[in-house]
Amino acid sequence: MLLAFVLVNTDRPMSYEPPTPPAELPSDIVDTLNGCSPDQLQHVARYAEELAEHKAREARLEKESEKEEIDGRPNDLPDDVPSKATITIKEINDNRYYYWQWREGDTVTSKYKGPVNPDE
C-alpha cells in the first residue's frame, strides 16, 4: 500500500504574486534567495530552521551557564575574576601569597588575593 502526503501551507492563501520579504532581512540575502530554484529554497528553508533552533539552544545554554556561574560564585570572588578560577599559593621572597588563577585560551591569568595566614 502506497501512501502519499501533500504538505500544504495553510498559514496564508496561495497567491500569484511573489511574497514580500521581511523588512528585517538584508537586501543582499533577498536578492540571493530570489535567484534560487524552488529545490534550493526548500534546502535553505530547512537549513534556516535548523540553524535558528541551534542558535536559540546555544543562547539558552549560554544564559543558563551565566546564571550558574553567578549563583556558584564564592563570596570573596572579585567581579573581574571568573567563577572557574581556583586559588593557588605562590612563594615570593620567603613569603606566601594567595592568587586567583584561571585559564584564558592558552594563557593562565593570575590575580592577587592576599597573604597566606602564617597559622595555615
Secondary structure, DSSP 4 states (H G I P E B T S, - for coil): ----------SS---SSPPPPPTTS-HHHHHHHHTS-HHHHHHHHHHHHHHHHHHHHHHHHHHHHHHHHHHT--TT--TTS-TT-EEEEEEETTEEEEEEEEEETTEEEEEEEEEPPTT-
